[in-house]
Amino acid sequence: MLRRVATTAIEAAIHAGADWADIRVSDHRRVSFSGDTREGSIGLTCGFGLRVRVQGTEAFVGGSEPTPENVVAAAKSAVATARRLVSHATPMGPAAALASVPVAHGEWRTPIEIDPFSVSVDDHVFVSSSHDKVPYDGPLQRAARYHGGIVESGWYYTSETQVFASSEGALVTQYLANVAAQAHVRLLSQWRAQRGEDFMLVVPSVHPCSGGFEVALQPDRFAHAHATMEEMIALAALPCAFMEVGRQDVILDGGLHAKLLANTLLPALSLDRVLGNTMDLTGTSLLTPPDAVLGQRLFAPLLTLTVAPEAPHFGAAKWDAEGVATTPVSLITNGVITNYLSSRATLATLVAQASSLAATQLPSVVPGVTQAAVGTPPVEVPPALVLAPATTSCSLSELAKRLGTGLLARASGWENVLVDPDGRGGYLTPGMLFEVKHGTITRRIRGARLMFTTKRLFPTLTAVGDTSTCQTPWYYRDLPGLPWQEAMLGITAPAGLYHNMDVVPAFLELPA
């Protein structure tokens, strides 16, 4: 049915006078359960998004009812809109040509073992709540009771049938399945609540990924919760203090490191923003102009950032929202900017404009990194990014020894990161912050947050943790021009050691 709707829309658009058209048609199912509240919800969303081009001018129409009649009407409306835009063309001229890509055909399905929509509600509730009833033994059980220790978790399963078609002859169907999961350990003792202390640590083994209900059944889930609870109780015994304003070397754990990347380099690497198509009062991107950025080592050699479209990473797919084949793409390699997050249109614009760049510096292949929410146009936001961890053993404790004296910032799931939209800098308030002396955690720091400038911060990355320090928090990014819509992605990062971050009081506001 969805394939017929897609081909009908393309035929209608070409018949109405479009030079080019593509469409995304999908039905999106979700089922979510919260282990701590024992509540769940089930939803279904259908929709389509149609783009057309007339004399180089583009128009988009989206809808929530993908019937043949509705998509034909949408095609006529989109073509009419594009014609009106042609007759009132701006001095900027027509849209750029599209980069050439192979015409996509076929089907692809996320590899899963258990369809979450075939599982009974009782089983969903039982498994979700089991993380909150971790069977502690002996001293750990007594300590957990004394501190009011609990494990809170949430499980959000999605299943989507997505059809893409274009006037170039592409027609693909994908059956996508993802799990947006999170869990954290929390201490709820009354005396801590009275002091305004909220102790929480993320359970790193519960994270967003592609897959089905089998993700919640991993046999080591209780072992990871045990280890996190033990760590949390040990940290709760530390004394607490305030810290003076100053500069400190800081270890960011995997969760904070990932969120820092999501708020800084992710928007800065979007070619749509680099080219100035998306901008605001703060500007466009810190990674511009391309002639002065591509091929340059702007960051530390330890920084290698890659798009990860394959399973089990979150959002795994064979084709992106433009029907472009997905492939692992290195955006930053050993600190050198090697590629941007680009679409067919923005990559073609870059090639046309960056005349001073050598052919070897220009990206030659569309990376396949766009995604689209139901009924919205594609945006340059890949579902998954990975920052390369250390290839040799380097745990969080080993990083602390290397740090010597400084701070350790940990993610709790409720940390705050506020950065300029162009990614130039801002501050992050860790879930928990600890002082480290001579390689040992000595006390917890309250009332402080970390300020940074992106261009100054990332060149100071001097060490990264191994895979044992990696975390994958999920992250929502507002879509440009569509503030009510969000794109979701998972960023995997190890812990990172940075030099000279500014420590400021948590109540200090950023300058205007």
C-alpha positions as CSV (number, residue, x, y, z in Angstrom):
1,M,0.0,0.0,0.0
2,L,2.7,2.5,1.0
3,R,4.7,1.7,-2.2
4,R,1.6,2.4,-4.3
5,V,1.0,5.7,-2.5
6,A,4.7,6.7,-3.1
7,T,4.7,5.9,-6.9
8,T,1.3,7.6,-7.3
9,A,2.7,10.8,-5.7
10,I,5.7,10.9,-8.0
11,E,3.6,10.3,-11.1
12,A,1.2,13.1,-10.1
13,A,4.1,15.5,-9.4
14,I,5.7,14.9,-12.8
15,H,2.3,15.1,-14.6
16,A,1.7,18.4,-12.8
17,G,4.9,19.8,-14.2
18,A,7.7,19.0,-11.7
19,D,11.2,18.6,-13.1
20,W,12.1,16.3,-10.2
21,A,10.3,14.9,-7.1
22,D,10.9,12.6,-4.2
23,I,8.7,11.3,-1.3
24,R,8.9,9.6,2.0
25,V,5.9,7.6,3.2
26,S,5.8,5.9,6.5
27,D,3.9,4.4,9.4
28,H,5.5,4.7,12.7
29,R,4.6,2.6,15.7
30,R,5.8,3.1,19.3
31,V,5.4,1.4,22.6
32,S,7.0,2.8,25.7
33,F,7.2,1.6,29.4
34,S,8.6,3.3,32.4
35,G,9.9,0.9,35.0
36,D,9.7,3.3,37.9
37,T,6.0,4.4,37.3
38,R,4.8,1.1,35.8
39,E,3.1,3.2,33.1
40,G,3.1,2.6,29.3
41,S,1.8,4.0,26.1
42,I,1.2,2.8,22.5
43,G,0.9,5.1,19.5
44,L,0.7,5.0,15.7
45,T,1.7,7.9,13.4
46,C,1.4,7.8,9.6
47,G,2.5,10.5,7.2
48,F,4.3,11.5,4.0
49,G,6.7,14.2,2.9
50,L,6.9,15.3,-0.7
51,R,9.5,17.5,-2.4
52,V,9.4,18.8,-5.9
53,R,11.5,21.1,-8.1
54,V,10.4,23.4,-10.8
55,Q,13.1,25.3,-12.8
56,G,15.5,24.8,-9.9
57,T,13.0,26.0,-7.2
58,E,12.0,23.6,-4.5
59,A,8.8,23.2,-2.6
60,F,7.7,20.7,0.1
61,V,4.3,19.5,1.3
62,G,3.8,17.1,4.2
63,G,0.7,15.3,5.5
64,S,-0.5,12.9,8.1
65,E,-2.9,10.8,5.9
66,P,-1.0,9.0,3.1
67,T,-3.8,8.0,0.9
68,P,-3.6,8.1,-3.0
69,E,-6.1,11.0,-3.1
70,N,-4.1,13.1,-0.5
71,V,-0.7,12.6,-2.1
72,V,-2.0,13.5,-5.6
73,A,-3.5,16.7,-4.1
74,A,-0.2,17.4,-2.3
75,A,1.8,16.9,-5.5
76,K,-0.4,19.5,-7.3
77,S,-0.1,21.9,-4.4
78,A,3.7,21.5,-4.2
79,V,4.2,22.1,-7.9
80,A,1.9,25.1,-7.8
81,T,3.9,26.5,-4.9
82,A,7.2,26.0,-6.7
83,R,5.9,27.8,-9.7
84,R,4.8,30.8,-7.6
85,L,8.3,30.9,-6.1
86,V,9.9,30.8,-9.5
87,S,7.8,33.8,-10.5
88,H,8.9,35.7,-7.4
89,A,12.5,34.5,-7.5
90,T,14.9,36.1,-5.0
91,P,18.3,37.5,-6.0
92,M,19.9,34.3,-4.7
93,G,18.6,32.5,-7.8
94,P,17.4,28.9,-8.1
95,A,18.3,26.1,-5.8
96,A,21.6,24.2,-6.4
97,A,21.6,21.1,-8.5
98,L,21.5,17.8,-6.7
99,A,24.6,15.7,-6.4
100,S,24.4,12.5,-8.4
101,V,23.8,9.2,-6.5
102,P,23.1,5.6,-7.6
103,V,19.4,5.0,-8.0
104,A,18.2,2.9,-5.0
105,H,16.1,-0.2,-5.3
106,G,15.2,-3.0,-2.9
107,E,14.2,-3.7,0.7
108,W,16.0,-3.8,4.0
109,R,15.0,-4.9,7.5
110,T,16.6,-4.1,10.9
111,P,17.9,-7.4,12.3
112,I,15.9,-8.2,15.4
113,E,15.1,-11.3,17.4
114,I,11.9,-10.4,19.2
115,D,9.3,-8.0,17.8
116,P,8.3,-5.8,20.8
117,F,4.8,-5.4,19.3
118,S,4.3,-9.2,19.5
119,V,5.1,-9.1,23.3
120,S,2.2,-8.9,25.8
121,V,1.8,-5.8,27.9
122,D,2.4,-7.9,31.0
123,D,5.8,-9.0,29.8
124,H,6.7,-5.4,28.9
125,V,5.8,-4.3,32.4
126,F,7.6,-7.2,34.1
127,V,10.9,-6.7,32.2
128,S,10.8,-2.9,32.6
129,S,10.1,-3.0,36.3
130,S,12.7,-5.8,36.9
131,H,15.5,-3.3,36.5
132,D,14.0,-1.5,39.5
133,K,14.0,-4.7,41.6
134,V,17.6,-5.7,41.2
135,P,18.3,-8.7,43.4
136,Y,21.0,-7.3,45.6
137,D,22.8,-9.6,48.0
138,G,24.4,-9.2,51.4
139,P,26.2,-5.9,52.2
140,L,25.1,-4.2,48.9
141,Q,21.4,-4.9,49.8
142,R,21.8,-3.4,53.2
143,A,23.7,-0.4,51.8
144,A,21.2,0.2,49.1
145,R,18.3,0.1,51.6
146,Y,20.1,2.5,53.9
147,H,20.7,5.1,51.1
148,G,17.3,4.5,49.5
149,G,19.0,3.2,46.4
150,I,16.9,2.3,43.4
151,V,17.3,1.7,39.6
152,E,15.0,3.7,37.4
153,S,14.6,2.7,33.7
154,G,12.5,3.6,30.6
155,W,12.0,1.6,27.4
156,Y,10.8,3.1,24.2
157,Y,10.4,0.8,21.2
158,T,9.7,2.0,17.7
159,S,8.9,0.2,14.5
160,E,8.6,2.0,11.2
161,T,7.8,0.9,7.6
162,Q,9.4,3.6,5.4
163,V,9.1,3.8,1.7
164,F,11.1,6.2,-0.5
165,A,10.5,6.9,-4.1
166,S,11.9,9.5,-6.6
167,S,11.4,10.6,-10.2
168,E,14.9,9.3,-10.9
169,G,13.4,5.8,-10.5
170,A,14.3,5.0,-6.9
171,L,11.9,2.8,-4.9
172,V,13.0,1.3,-1.6
173,T,11.2,-0.1,1.5
174,Q,12.8,-0.3,4.9
175,Y,11.5,-1.9,8.1
176,L,13.2,-0.1,10.9
177,A,13.3,-1.1,14.6
178,N,14.9,0.9,17.4
179,V,15.0,0.9,21.2
180,A,15.4,4.2,23.0
181,A,16.3,3.0,26.4
182,Q,17.9,4.5,29.5
183,A,18.4,3.5,33.1
184,H,20.1,5.2,36.1
185,V,20.8,4.4,39.8
186,R,19.5,6.9,42.2
187,L,19.9,7.5,46.0
188,L,16.7,8.9,47.6
189,S,17.5,9.2,51.3
190,Q,15.5,11.9,53.0
191,W,18.5,13.8,54.5
192,R,20.1,14.1,51.1
193,A,16.9,15.5,49.6
194,Q,16.7,18.1,52.4
195,R,20.2,19.2,51.5
196,G,19.3,19.5,47.8
197,E,21.6,16.6,46.8
198,D,20.4,14.3,44.0
199,F,22.7,11.4,43.5
200,M,22.3,9.7,40.2
201,L,24.5,7.7,37.8
202,V,23.7,6.3,34.4
203,V,23.7,2.5,33.9
204,P,25.9,2.4,30.7
205,S,24.7,-0.9,29.4
206,V,21.1,0.5,28.8
207,H,21.3,2.8,25.9
208,P,19.6,3.6,22.5
209,C,20.3,1.1,19.7
210,S,18.7,-0.6,16.8
211,G,16.9,-3.9,17.7
212,G,13.9,-5.4,19.4
213,F,12.6,-6.7,22.7
214,E,15.7,-8.8,23.1
215,V,17.7,-5.7,24.0
216,A,15.9,-5.6,27.4
217,L,16.7,-9.2,28.1
218,Q,20.4,-9.0,28.0
219,P,21.7,-11.4,30.6
220,D,24.2,-9.1,32.2
221,R,21.8,-6.2,32.9
222,F,21.6,-6.9,36.6
223,A,25.4,-7.2,36.9
224,H,25.8,-3.7,35.3
225,A,23.1,-2.3,37.7
226,H,25.0,-3.9,40.7
227,A,28.3,-2.3,39.6
228,T,26.7,1.1,39.2
229,M,24.9,0.9,42.6
230,E,28.2,-0.1,44.3
231,E,29.9,2.9,42.7
232,M,27.1,5.2,43.6
233,I,27.1,4.2,47.2
234,A,30.9,4.7,47.4
235,L,30.6,8.2,45.9
236,A,27.8,9.1,48.4
237,A,30.2,8.5,51.3
238,L,32.5,11.3,50.1
239,P,32.5,14.7,51.8
240,C,31.0,17.6,49.9
241,A,32.4,21.1,49.3
242,F,32.2,24.2,47.1
243,M,35.1,25.1,44.7
244,E,36.5,28.5,43.9
245,V,36.3,30.0,40.4
246,G,39.3,29.0,38.3
247,R,40.7,26.7,35.6
248,Q,41.0,22.9,36.0
249,D,41.9,19.9,34.0
250,V,38.7,17.9,33.7
251,I,37.7,14.3,32.8
252,L,34.3,14.1,31.2
253,D,32.7,10.7,31.4
254,G,31.3,9.1,28.3
255,G,27.8,10.4,28.8
256,L,28.9,14.1,29.2
257,H,31.4,13.8,26.5
258,A,28.7,12.6,24.1
259,K,26.3,15.4,25.0
260,L,29.1,17.9,24.6
261,L,29.7,16.6,21.0
262,A,26.0,16.7,20.3
263,N,25.7,20.4,21.2
264,T,29.0,21.6,19.6
265,L,30.4,19.7,16.7
266,L,27.2,18.2,15.5
267,P,25.5,21.5,14.5
268,A,28.9,22.9,13.4
269,L,29.4,20.1,10.9
270,S,26.1,20.5,9.2
271,L,26.8,21.8,5.7
272,D,23.4,23.4,5.6
273,R,24.6,25.7,8.4
274,V,28.2,26.0,7.1
275,L,26.8,27.4,3.8
276,G,24.7,29.9,5.6
277,N,21.3,28.4,4.6
278,T,20.6,28.0,8.3
279,M,21.6,30.8,10.6
280,D,20.5,32.9,13.6
281,L,21.8,35.8,15.7
282,T,24.8,33.9,16.7
283,G,25.9,33.1,13.2
284,T,26.2,30.0,11.1
285,S,29.0,27.5,12.1
286,L,32.4,27.7,13.7
287,L,33.7,25.3,10.9
288,T,33.4,27.8,8.1
289,P,34.5,28.7,5.4
290,P,35.0,25.3,4.0
291,D,38.2,26.4,2.1
292,A,39.9,27.1,5.4
293,V,38.5,24.1,7.3
294,L,38.5,20.9,5.1
295,G,41.8,19.1,5.4
296,Q,42.9,21.2,8.3
297,R,43.9,19.8,11.8
298,L,41.8,22.0,14.0
299,F,41.4,19.6,17.0
300,A,43.5,17.2,19.0
301,P,44.9,14.1,17.1
302,L,42.9,11.9,19.5
303,L,39.6,13.2,18.1
304,T,38.1,10.9,15.4
305,L,34.4,11.2,14.8
306,T,32.5,8.9,12.5
307,V,28.9,8.4,11.3
308,A,27.8,4.9,12.2
309,P,24.7,3.8,10.2
310,E,25.1,0.0,10.7
311,A,23.4,-2.2,13.4
312,P,23.4,-2.2,16.3
313,H,23.8,1.5,16.4
314,F,20.6,3.6,16.8
315,G,18.8,4.3,13.6
316,A,20.6,1.7,11.5
317,A,19.4,1.7,7.9
318,K,20.6,0.9,4.4
319,W,19.3,4.1,2.8
320,D,18.8,7.6,4.3
321,A,15.8,9.9,3.9
322,E,17.0,10.9,0.4
323,G,17.4,7.3,-0.8
324,V,21.2,7.6,-0.5
325,A,23.1,4.5,0.5
326,T,24.4,4.9,4.1
327,T,28.0,4.2,4.8
328,P,30.4,4.8,7.7
329,V,31.8,8.3,7.1
330,S,34.7,9.9,8.9
331,L,33.9,13.5,9.7
332,I,37.0,14.2,11.7
333,T,40.1,12.0,11.5
334,N,42.8,12.4,14.0
335,G,41.7,16.0,14.5
336,V,41.5,16.8,10.8
337,I,38.2,17.9,9.3
338,T,37.6,15.5,6.5
339,N,33.9,15.8,5.7
340,Y,30.6,17.6,6.5
341,L,27.2,16.3,7.3
342,S,25.7,17.0,3.8
343,S,22.7,16.3,1.7
344,R,22.5,16.0,-2.1
345,A,21.8,19.7,-2.5
346,T,24.3,21.1,0.0
347,L,27.2,18.8,-1.3
348,A,26.5,20.0,-4.8
349,T,26.6,23.6,-3.6
350,L,29.9,23.0,-1.8
351,V,31.5,21.5,-4.9
352,A,30.3,24.5,-7.0
353,Q,31.4,27.2,-4.6
354,A,34.7,25.8,-3.1
355,S,36.8,26.6,-6.2
356,S,40.0,27.1,-4.2
357,L,39.9,23.5,-2.7
358,A,41.9,20.8,-4.4
359,A,39.9,17.9,-5.7
360,T,41.4,15.6,-3.1
361,Q,40.0,17.9,-0.3
362,L,36.4,17.9,-1.6
363,P,34.1,15.2,-0.4
364,S,33.2,13.1,-3.5
365,V,30.4,11.0,-2.2
366,V,27.1,12.0,-0.6
367,P,27.4,10.4,2.9
368,G,23.8,9.4,3.4
369,V,23.3,11.1,6.7
370,T,19.8,12.7,6.4
371,Q,16.8,11.7,8.4
372,A,13.2,12.9,8.4
373,A,10.5,12.8,11.0
374,V,7.0,11.7,9.7
375,G,5.8,14.5,7.4
376,T,8.9,16.6,7.5
377,P,11.7,17.3,5.0
378,P,15.1,15.6,5.4
379,V,17.7,17.3,7.6
380,E,21.4,16.7,8.0
381,V,21.2,14.9,11.3
382,P,22.6,11.3,11.3
383,P,21.0,8.8,13.7
384,A,24.3,7.7,15.2
385,L,27.8,9.1,15.6
386,V,30.8,7.5,17.3
387,L,33.9,9.1,18.8
388,A,36.7,6.5,18.6
389,P,37.8,5.2,22.0
390,A,41.4,4.3,23.0
391,T,42.6,1.0,21.5
392,T,44.6,0.1,24.6
393,S,43.3,-0.3,28.2
394,C,42.3,3.0,29.7
395,S,39.5,2.8,32.3
396,L,38.0,5.8,34.2
397,S,40.2,5.1,37.2
398,E,43.3,5.0,34.9
399,L,42.3,8.3,33.4
400,A,42.0,9.8,36.9
401,K,45.5,8.6,37.7
402,R,46.7,10.3,34.5
403,L,44.8,13.5,35.4
404,G,46.6,13.6,38.8
405,T,44.8,16.7,40.2
406,G,41.6,18.2,38.7
407,L,37.9,17.4,38.3
408,L,35.9,14.4,37.2
409,A,32.5,15.2,35.7
410,R,29.8,12.5,35.6
411,A,26.5,12.2,33.7
412,S,23.4,11.4,35.6
413,G,20.8,11.7,32.8
414,W,19.7,15.2,34.1
415,E,22.9,17.2,33.3
416,N,22.4,20.5,31.5
417,V,24.3,21.6,28.4
418,L,23.7,25.1,27.0
419,V,25.6,26.0,23.9
420,D,25.2,28.7,21.2
421,P,23.2,27.2,18.2
422,D,26.3,27.4,16.0
423,G,28.3,25.4,18.5
424,R,30.9,28.0,19.4
425,G,30.7,27.5,23.1
426,G,28.7,27.6,26.3
427,Y,28.6,25.7,29.5
428,L,27.7,22.3,30.9
429,T,26.4,21.5,34.4
430,P,27.4,17.9,35.2
431,G,25.0,15.6,37.0
432,M,27.8,15.2,39.6
433,L,31.3,16.8,39.9
434,F,34.2,15.4,41.9
435,E,37.6,16.7,42.9
436,V,40.5,14.4,42.1
437,K,43.8,14.7,43.9
438,H,46.9,12.5,43.1
439,G,44.7,10.3,41.0
440,T,42.1,9.6,43.7
441,I,38.5,11.0,44.0
442,T,38.5,12.9,47.3
443,R,35.2,14.9,47.5
444,R,32.1,15.9,45.7
445,I,31.8,19.5,44.4
446,R,28.5,21.4,44.5
447,G,27.3,24.6,42.9
448,A,29.8,24.6,40.0
449,R,29.6,24.2,36.3
450,L,32.1,24.2,33.4
451,M,32.4,26.9,30.7
452,F,34.2,26.5,27.4
453,T,34.9,27.8,23.9
454,T,34.7,25.0,21.4
455,K,37.7,26.0,19.3
456,R,39.9,26.2,22.4
457,L,38.5,23.1,24.1
458,F,38.8,20.3,21.6
459,P,42.5,20.9,20.8
460,T,43.2,20.2,24.5
461,L,41.9,16.6,24.4
462,T,44.9,14.7,25.8
463,A,43.5,11.3,26.6
464,V,40.4,9.2,25.9
465,G,39.1,6.2,27.7
466,D,38.6,2.7,26.3
467,T,35.4,1.0,25.4
468,S,34.6,0.3,29.1
469,T,34.1,4.1,29.5
470,C,31.8,4.5,26.5
471,Q,28.2,5.7,26.9
472,T,25.5,6.3,24.4
473,P,22.9,8.8,25.7
474,W,20.0,9.6,23.4
475,Y,19.7,13.2,22.2
476,Y,16.9,15.2,20.6
477,R,17.7,17.9,18.1
478,D,15.2,20.5,17.1
479,L,14.6,20.6,13.3
480,P,15.5,23.9,11.6
481,G,12.3,25.9,11.0
482,L,10.2,23.2,12.7
483,P,10.4,23.8,16.5
484,W,7.7,21.3,17.2
485,Q,9.6,18.5,15.5
486,E,12.8,16.8,16.7
487,A,15.3,14.4,15.2
488,M,16.6,11.7,17.6
489,L,20.1,10.3,17.6
490,G,22.5,8.3,19.7
491,I,26.1,9.5,20.1
492,T,28.6,7.1,21.5
493,A,31.7,8.5,23.2
494,P,34.4,7.4,25.7
495,A,35.5,9.5,28.6
496,G,37.9,12.3,27.7
497,L,40.5,14.3,29.5
498,Y,40.6,18.1,28.7
499,H,42.9,20.9,29.9
500,N,41.9,24.2,31.5
501,M,38.2,24.3,31.5
502,D,36.7,27.3,33.4
503,V,35.0,26.4,36.6
504,V,32.2,29.0,37.5
505,P,29.4,29.1,40.0
506,A,26.3,27.4,38.8
507,F,24.2,30.5,39.2
508,L,26.5,32.7,37.0
509,E,24.7,33.6,33.7
510,L,26.5,33.7,30.4
511,P,27.3,37.2,29.1
512,A,24.9,38.7,26.6
